[in-house]
């Protein structure tokens, strides 16, 4: 039996996980609404997601900008390698012994005495005549990627962000602005590529996709978004962000896998009057052992209430571009300098003894089509919507009721009366193998794809019953 141990993380409180991916009973933490409409970057939506186009200019926000006449050198930033999230299941071929996934915020304690890690204030080009295409992308896109510093209580952390609009809307991760679920009222500052500092306002969060929007005052250069549904494995990628607090860091690689699904702990902000949920041992680590589904361990498939749901399920792009803590919320770009993903997590071996391991060449980004939809839903209406299939599922490999296993997929355990699955004729015992033309290898895959789709959108579901494959159309319900 393969087991995963998560090591103790210094100066950090990790959150407990439940290994229970299912479609019917999600985490229903609601994002924080606040904002007006804004103009989106031009791109094409994925077939299963309908973009909501903004209709007016957003109102001004009371954010202050401090823009000195000459850009100061970047302030020293303590380096904190802090693991925040861990994978309970990596479905779709990436599961393996000793593999964990970490959120990539660089979080530090305000009382830390760690050594400083100064970084350049701009991307430097010394010899333009000998510059590469990566150099050109870094120079053109760099001004549109910012460093996001967050403080809440006695904790602080740094991440990255992508400028969405000329008037200062910025996309980042929920786990950046909530300090991995530690605070609902963060103090946020933004450092631009040239060292200018701005006070940011939190517009809204979407914990289901780990995305958030913040706003600063001024005029800025936004990035364009590419159509992530047209990516190929092997396409070149460029990551820009602030790993370890080192602003304007550029790395490159390729798309190493598509349609990957990962499970991570939710970073939803604590509700008013409550405290963040500690892990089983008071935040001191190490965590309990966690088993990979389908490799000897069983999964608890009993329905849970919304309050008990601790995990979120993300469809991601996998890249081997070096991504480290602090890259969270930063840009993953194509060779046209357009956003193909928002960096969100990295895989690690989970074997560090004194802290979180760094990049091992397996990083994950939220696809641009999904990120764009969520961002402008938050800007326009304060919240994004998510699909609901109306079925509880588990991995075929872990379903003891299936005595002869001939295909991987998500085994339907029950369907909700009147739900999307029931209306489409899906029933208990069916094995779902496809969603909107994408392969489904288990419950995490299915849940991630359903959550990524917009509520009320049309989708195709392929399932196997009595050895026969059938594809049906469904109209997804709404996750509450």
C-alpha positions as CSV (number, residue, x, y, z in Angstrom):
1,X,0.0,0.0,0.0
2,X,1.4,3.4,-1.0
3,X,1.2,6.1,1.6
4,X,1.9,9.8,1.7
5,X,3.4,11.6,4.6
6,X,3.3,15.3,4.8
7,X,6.1,16.7,6.8
8,X,6.0,19.3,9.5
9,X,6.1,22.9,8.2
10,X,7.8,25.5,10.4
11,X,5.8,28.6,11.4
12,X,2.6,27.5,9.6
13,X,-0.8,26.0,10.4
14,X,-1.9,23.5,7.9
15,X,-5.5,22.6,7.4
16,X,-7.0,19.0,7.6
17,X,-8.0,17.2,4.5
18,X,-10.8,14.9,3.7
19,X,-10.3,12.4,0.9
20,X,-13.9,12.5,-0.3
21,X,-14.3,13.8,-3.9
22,X,-17.9,13.9,-4.8
23,X,-20.3,15.9,-7.0
24,X,-23.4,16.1,-4.9
25,X,-22.0,17.5,-1.6
26,X,-19.6,20.3,-2.2
27,X,-17.9,22.9,-0.1
28,X,-20.4,25.7,-0.2
29,X,-18.4,28.5,1.2
30,X,-19.6,31.6,-0.6
31,X,-17.1,34.1,-2.0
32,X,-17.1,37.7,-0.8
33,X,-19.1,39.9,-3.1
34,X,-18.1,43.4,-4.0
35,X,-17.5,45.2,-7.2
36,X,-18.8,46.6,-10.4
37,X,-18.4,45.5,-14.0
38,X,-15.2,45.7,-16.0
39,X,-14.1,45.2,-19.6
40,X,-12.5,41.8,-20.2
41,X,-9.6,40.9,-22.3
42,X,-10.6,39.4,-25.7
43,X,-10.5,35.6,-25.8
44,X,-12.7,32.7,-26.7
45,X,-14.5,30.7,-24.0
46,X,-14.3,26.9,-23.6
47,X,-17.2,25.0,-25.1
48,X,-18.5,24.1,-21.7
49,X,-18.2,27.6,-20.1
50,X,-20.1,30.7,-21.1
51,X,-18.4,34.0,-20.5
52,X,-20.3,36.8,-19.0
53,X,-19.3,39.9,-20.8
54,X,-19.2,43.1,-18.7
55,X,-21.4,46.0,-19.8
56,X,-20.0,49.1,-18.1
57,X,-17.0,50.8,-16.7
58,X,-16.2,49.8,-13.1
59,X,-16.5,52.4,-10.3
60,X,-13.5,53.9,-8.7
61,X,-12.1,52.3,-5.6
62,X,-10.7,54.1,-2.7
63,X,-7.2,52.6,-3.1
64,X,-4.1,54.8,-2.7
65,X,-1.1,54.7,-4.9
66,X,2.4,55.7,-3.8
67,X,4.4,56.4,-7.0
68,X,7.8,58.0,-6.3
69,X,9.5,59.9,-9.0
70,X,12.2,57.3,-9.3
71,X,11.4,53.6,-8.6
72,X,13.1,52.5,-5.4
73,X,15.0,49.3,-5.0
74,X,12.8,46.4,-4.0
75,X,12.5,46.1,-0.3
76,X,14.0,43.0,1.3
77,X,11.5,40.2,1.7
78,X,11.9,37.3,4.1
79,X,11.9,34.0,2.4
80,X,9.4,31.6,3.7
81,X,9.0,28.1,2.2
82,X,5.6,27.2,3.6
83,X,3.4,24.3,2.4
84,X,-0.2,25.2,2.6
85,X,-2.1,22.6,0.7
86,X,-1.5,18.9,0.0
87,X,-2.9,16.5,-2.5
88,X,-5.1,13.7,-1.4
89,X,-5.6,12.4,-4.9
90,X,-3.9,13.1,-8.2
91,X,-6.2,11.5,-10.8
92,X,-5.3,11.1,-14.4
93,X,-2.0,9.4,-14.3
94,X,0.0,11.5,-11.9
95,X,-0.6,9.5,-8.7
96,X,2.5,8.0,-7.3
97,X,4.4,7.1,-4.1
98,X,5.5,10.1,-2.1
99,X,4.0,12.7,-4.3
100,X,2.3,15.8,-2.7
101,X,1.0,19.0,-4.0
102,X,1.7,22.3,-2.3
103,X,0.0,25.7,-2.6
104,X,2.6,28.2,-3.8
105,X,2.2,31.2,-1.6
106,X,5.3,32.4,0.1
107,X,4.0,32.9,3.7
108,X,6.1,34.2,6.6
109,X,5.4,35.1,10.2
110,X,5.7,38.8,11.0
111,X,8.2,37.9,13.7
112,X,10.4,35.8,11.4
113,X,14.1,36.5,11.5
114,X,14.8,34.7,8.2
115,X,17.4,36.1,5.9
116,X,16.3,38.7,3.4
117,X,16.0,38.0,-0.3
118,X,16.3,41.2,-2.4
119,X,15.3,41.1,-6.0
120,X,15.6,43.4,-9.1
121,X,13.0,46.1,-9.5
122,X,12.6,45.5,-13.3
123,X,13.3,42.8,-15.9
124,X,16.8,43.5,-17.2
125,X,17.8,43.3,-20.9
126,X,21.5,44.1,-21.3
127,X,21.9,43.1,-25.0
128,X,18.7,43.7,-27.0
129,X,20.4,42.5,-30.2
130,X,21.0,39.1,-28.7
131,X,17.7,38.8,-26.9
132,X,15.6,35.6,-27.2
133,X,11.9,35.3,-27.6
134,X,11.6,34.5,-23.9
135,X,13.4,37.8,-23.2
136,X,10.8,39.6,-25.4
137,X,7.9,38.0,-23.6
138,X,9.4,38.8,-20.2
139,X,9.9,42.4,-21.2
140,X,6.4,42.9,-22.7
141,X,4.4,40.9,-20.1
142,X,6.5,41.6,-17.0
143,X,4.8,45.0,-16.4
144,X,1.5,43.2,-16.2
145,X,2.5,40.8,-13.4
146,X,2.6,42.2,-9.8
147,X,3.7,41.0,-6.4
148,X,0.9,40.7,-3.9
149,X,1.8,41.1,-0.2
150,X,-0.9,40.2,2.4
151,X,-1.1,40.7,6.1
152,X,-3.7,39.3,8.5
153,X,-3.2,39.2,12.3
154,X,0.3,38.0,13.1
155,X,0.8,36.3,9.7
156,X,1.9,37.6,6.3
157,X,2.7,36.2,2.9
158,X,3.5,37.1,-0.7
159,X,2.1,35.9,-3.9
160,X,1.7,37.1,-7.5
161,X,-1.1,38.6,-9.5
162,X,-2.1,39.3,-13.1
163,X,-3.4,42.7,-14.2
164,X,-6.8,42.2,-15.9
165,X,-7.9,45.7,-16.9
166,X,-6.4,49.1,-17.4
167,X,-8.1,50.5,-14.4
168,X,-6.4,48.1,-12.0
169,X,-8.4,44.9,-11.5
170,X,-5.9,42.1,-10.6
171,X,-6.5,38.3,-10.7
172,X,-4.7,36.2,-8.0
173,X,-5.5,33.1,-5.9
174,X,-7.9,32.9,-3.0
175,X,-5.2,31.2,-0.9
176,X,-3.0,34.3,-1.5
177,X,-5.5,36.9,-0.2
178,X,-6.8,34.7,2.7
179,X,-3.3,33.5,3.7
180,X,-4.5,29.9,3.1
181,X,-7.8,30.5,4.9
182,X,-6.3,32.3,7.9
183,X,-8.0,35.7,7.5
184,X,-11.3,37.2,6.1
185,X,-10.0,40.8,6.4
186,X,-6.6,41.0,4.8
187,X,-4.5,44.0,4.4
188,X,-3.2,43.8,0.8
189,X,-0.5,45.8,-0.9
190,X,0.7,45.4,-4.5
191,X,4.1,46.1,-5.9
192,X,4.3,46.8,-9.6
193,X,7.2,45.7,-11.8
194,X,9.0,49.0,-11.4
195,X,8.8,49.0,-7.6
196,X,5.8,51.3,-7.1
197,X,3.5,50.3,-4.1
198,X,-0.3,50.4,-4.1
199,X,-2.9,49.7,-1.4
200,X,-5.3,47.1,-2.8
201,X,-9.0,46.4,-2.1
202,X,-10.4,42.9,-2.1
203,X,-13.2,42.7,-4.7
204,X,-14.2,39.1,-4.2
205,X,-13.0,35.5,-3.9
206,X,-14.1,32.2,-5.4
207,X,-12.8,29.4,-3.1
208,X,-14.1,26.7,-5.4
209,X,-11.5,27.6,-8.0
210,X,-9.0,29.2,-5.7
211,X,-9.3,32.5,-7.6
212,X,-9.7,36.0,-6.3
213,X,-9.8,39.6,-7.6
214,X,-8.3,42.6,-6.0
215,X,-8.3,46.3,-7.2
216,X,-5.8,49.1,-7.2
217,X,-6.1,52.7,-8.3
218,X,-4.4,53.9,-11.4
219,X,-3.8,53.1,-15.1
220,X,-2.0,49.9,-16.0
221,X,-1.1,47.5,-18.8
222,X,-3.3,44.4,-18.8
223,X,-2.4,41.0,-20.2
224,X,-4.4,39.3,-22.9
225,X,-5.8,35.9,-22.4
226,X,-5.3,33.0,-24.8
227,X,-7.8,30.2,-25.5
228,X,-6.6,27.4,-23.2
229,X,-8.8,24.9,-25.0
230,X,-6.4,25.1,-28.0
231,X,-3.2,24.1,-26.0
232,X,-1.2,21.1,-26.9
233,X,1.2,19.0,-24.8
234,X,4.7,20.2,-25.7
235,X,3.7,23.9,-26.2
236,X,6.2,26.3,-24.7
237,X,5.4,28.1,-21.5
238,X,6.8,31.1,-19.6
239,X,6.0,31.7,-15.9
240,X,6.3,35.2,-14.4
241,X,5.8,35.9,-10.7
242,X,7.4,36.4,-7.4
243,X,8.7,33.0,-6.1
244,X,10.1,33.3,-2.6
245,X,9.3,37.0,-2.7
246,X,11.7,37.5,-5.7
247,X,9.6,39.8,-7.9
248,X,9.8,39.7,-11.7
249,X,11.2,36.2,-11.8
250,X,10.9,34.5,-15.2
251,X,11.1,30.7,-15.9
252,X,10.2,28.7,-19.0
253,X,9.2,25.1,-19.9
254,X,6.5,23.3,-21.7
255,X,3.0,22.1,-21.2
256,X,3.7,18.7,-19.8
257,X,0.1,17.5,-19.5
258,X,-3.4,18.7,-20.1
259,X,-6.8,18.0,-18.4
260,X,-5.1,17.0,-15.2
261,X,-7.2,17.2,-12.0
262,X,-5.9,17.8,-8.5
263,X,-7.5,17.9,-5.0
264,X,-6.4,20.5,-2.5
265,X,-7.6,21.9,0.8
266,X,-10.0,24.8,0.5
267,X,-8.6,28.3,1.4
268,X,-12.0,29.9,2.0
269,X,-11.8,32.7,4.5
270,X,-13.2,31.9,7.9
271,X,-16.8,33.2,8.4
272,X,-17.5,36.0,10.9
273,X,-17.3,34.8,14.5
274,X,-15.3,31.7,13.7
275,X,-11.6,30.8,13.7
276,X,-9.6,28.9,11.0
277,X,-9.9,25.2,11.4
278,X,-6.6,23.8,12.8
279,X,-5.2,20.5,11.7
280,X,-5.4,17.4,14.0
281,X,-2.2,18.3,15.8
282,X,-2.5,22.0,16.4
283,X,-0.7,23.0,13.3
284,X,2.7,21.6,14.4
285,X,2.7,18.7,11.9
286,X,3.4,16.2,10.6
287,X,0.0,15.4,9.1
288,X,-1.6,12.0,9.2
289,X,-0.7,9.6,6.4
290,X,-3.0,9.8,3.4
291,X,-3.6,7.1,0.9
292,X,-3.9,7.4,-2.8
293,X,-7.3,6.2,-4.1
294,X,-7.1,3.0,-6.0
295,X,-3.8,1.9,-4.5
296,X,-5.0,-0.2,-1.6
297,X,-6.9,2.3,0.5
298,X,-10.6,3.0,0.7
299,X,-12.4,6.3,0.4
300,X,-15.2,7.5,2.7
301,X,-18.0,8.1,0.3
302,X,-20.6,9.0,2.8
303,X,-22.4,12.3,2.1
304,X,-21.0,15.3,4.0
305,X,-22.6,18.6,4.9
306,X,-21.2,21.8,3.4
307,X,-19.5,22.6,6.7
308,X,-17.6,19.3,6.6
309,X,-16.3,19.8,3.1
310,X,-12.6,20.7,3.2
311,X,-11.4,20.0,-0.3
312,X,-11.7,21.7,-3.7
313,X,-11.2,20.0,-7.1
314,X,-9.3,21.8,-9.8
315,X,-8.8,21.1,-13.5
316,X,-5.3,22.2,-14.3
317,X,-2.6,22.6,-16.9
318,X,0.6,20.8,-15.9
319,X,4.0,22.5,-16.7
320,X,7.6,21.8,-16.1
321,X,8.4,25.6,-15.9
322,X,10.0,26.1,-12.5
323,X,7.3,27.3,-10.1
324,X,7.9,27.8,-6.4
325,X,6.2,29.3,-3.3
326,X,5.2,32.9,-4.2
327,X,4.3,32.1,-7.8
328,X,0.7,31.7,-6.8
329,X,-1.6,33.9,-8.8
330,X,1.1,34.7,-11.4
331,X,1.0,34.2,-15.1
332,X,1.7,31.1,-17.2
333,X,2.1,32.5,-20.7
334,X,2.4,31.2,-24.3
335,X,5.0,32.4,-26.8
336,X,2.7,35.2,-27.8
337,X,2.9,36.6,-24.3
338,X,-0.8,35.7,-23.6
339,X,-2.1,34.1,-20.4
340,X,-2.8,30.4,-20.7
341,X,-3.1,29.8,-17.0
342,X,-2.9,31.2,-13.5
343,X,-0.2,29.4,-11.4
344,X,-1.8,27.7,-8.4
345,X,0.2,24.7,-7.0
346,X,3.3,22.6,-7.3
347,X,4.0,18.9,-6.8
348,X,6.7,17.9,-4.3
349,X,8.2,14.7,-3.0
350,X,6.9,15.4,0.5
351,X,10.2,14.2,2.0
352,X,11.7,17.5,3.3
353,X,12.6,17.3,6.9
354,X,12.8,21.0,7.8
355,X,10.2,22.6,5.5
356,X,8.6,22.6,2.1
357,X,10.4,21.2,-0.9
358,X,10.8,23.5,-3.9
359,X,9.9,22.9,-7.6
360,X,10.6,19.5,-9.0
361,X,9.4,20.4,-12.4
362,X,5.7,19.6,-11.9
363,X,3.6,22.7,-11.5
364,X,-0.1,23.4,-12.1
365,X,-2.0,26.3,-13.4
366,X,-5.7,27.1,-13.7
367,X,-6.6,27.2,-17.4
368,X,-7.1,30.8,-18.8
369,X,-10.6,30.1,-20.0
370,X,-11.8,29.1,-16.6
371,X,-9.8,31.9,-14.8
372,X,-11.2,34.6,-17.1
373,X,-14.8,33.5,-16.6
374,X,-14.5,33.4,-12.8
375,X,-12.6,36.7,-12.7
376,X,-15.3,38.7,-14.7
377,X,-18.1,36.9,-12.9
378,X,-16.6,38.3,-9.6
379,X,-16.1,41.7,-11.1
380,X,-19.6,42.0,-12.7
381,X,-21.7,40.3,-10.0
382,X,-19.6,39.7,-7.0
383,X,-19.6,35.9,-7.3
384,X,-19.1,33.1,-9.8
385,X,-21.4,30.2,-10.5
386,X,-20.5,26.5,-10.6
387,X,-22.1,23.4,-12.1
388,X,-23.8,20.6,-10.1
389,X,-24.4,17.2,-11.6
390,X,-26.6,15.9,-8.8
391,X,-24.7,12.6,-8.2
392,X,-22.3,11.2,-5.7
393,X,-19.4,9.2,-7.2
394,X,-16.3,7.3,-6.4
395,X,-13.3,5.9,-8.3
396,X,-14.1,2.7,-10.1
397,X,-10.8,1.3,-8.7
398,X,-12.1,1.7,-5.2
399,X,-15.7,0.5,-5.8
400,X,-16.0,-3.0,-4.3
401,X,-19.5,-3.4,-5.9
402,X,-17.9,-3.6,-9.3
403,X,-16.5,-7.1,-9.4
404,X,-15.2,-6.9,-12.9
405,X,-13.4,-3.7,-13.6
406,X,-12.8,-3.1,-17.4
407,X,-12.6,0.7,-17.6
408,X,-11.5,3.5,-15.3
409,X,-14.0,6.3,-14.5
410,X,-16.3,7.7,-11.8
411,X,-18.7,5.1,-10.4
412,X,-22.1,6.6,-9.6
413,X,-23.2,5.7,-6.1
414,X,-26.4,7.7,-6.0
415,X,-28.3,10.4,-7.9
416,X,-30.5,13.2,-6.6
417,X,-34.1,13.2,-7.5
418,X,-34.8,15.9,-10.0
419,X,-31.1,16.7,-10.4
420,X,-29.2,17.0,-13.7
421,X,-27.9,13.4,-13.7
422,X,-31.4,12.0,-13.0
423,X,-33.0,14.1,-15.6
424,X,-30.5,12.8,-18.2
425,X,-31.1,9.2,-17.3
426,X,-27.9,8.5,-15.3
427,X,-28.4,6.1,-12.5
428,X,-26.6,4.3,-9.7
429,X,-24.1,1.8,-11.0
430,X,-23.2,3.7,-14.2
431,X,-19.6,4.5,-14.8
432,X,-19.0,8.0,-16.1
433,X,-16.0,8.0,-18.5
434,X,-16.3,11.4,-20.2
435,X,-17.5,14.9,-19.6
436,X,-17.7,17.5,-22.5
437,X,-15.4,15.3,-24.6
438,X,-12.7,15.0,-21.9
439,X,-11.7,11.6,-20.4
440,X,-12.8,11.0,-16.8
441,X,-10.6,8.6,-14.9
442,X,-12.1,9.0,-11.5
443,X,-14.2,11.1,-9.1
444,X,-11.7,13.9,-8.9
445,X,-11.7,14.4,-12.6
446,X,-15.4,14.5,-12.8
447,X,-15.9,16.8,-9.8
448,X,-13.2,19.2,-11.2
449,X,-14.8,19.4,-14.6
450,X,-18.4,19.9,-13.3
451,X,-17.2,22.6,-10.9
452,X,-15.4,24.4,-13.7
453,X,-18.6,24.6,-15.8
454,X,-21.1,27.4,-15.3
455,X,-24.4,26.7,-13.6
456,X,-27.1,26.1,-16.1
457,X,-24.7,25.3,-18.9
458,X,-25.2,22.4,-21.2
459,X,-22.7,19.5,-21.0
460,X,-22.3,16.0,-22.5
461,X,-21.7,13.0,-20.2
462,X,-20.5,9.7,-21.4
463,X,-21.2,6.6,-19.2
464,X,-20.9,2.9,-19.4
465,X,-23.8,0.6,-18.4
466,X,-23.8,-3.2,-18.9
467,X,-20.8,-2.8,-21.1
468,X,-22.5,-0.3,-23.4
469,X,-21.2,3.3,-23.7
470,X,-23.8,6.1,-24.0
471,X,-23.5,9.8,-24.3
472,X,-26.3,12.1,-23.0
473,X,-26.8,15.8,-22.8
474,X,-27.3,17.4,-19.3
475,X,-28.2,20.8,-18.1
476,X,-26.1,21.4,-15.0
477,X,-27.6,22.6,-11.7
478,X,-26.1,25.3,-9.6
479,X,-23.7,24.7,-6.7
480,X,-25.1,26.5,-3.6
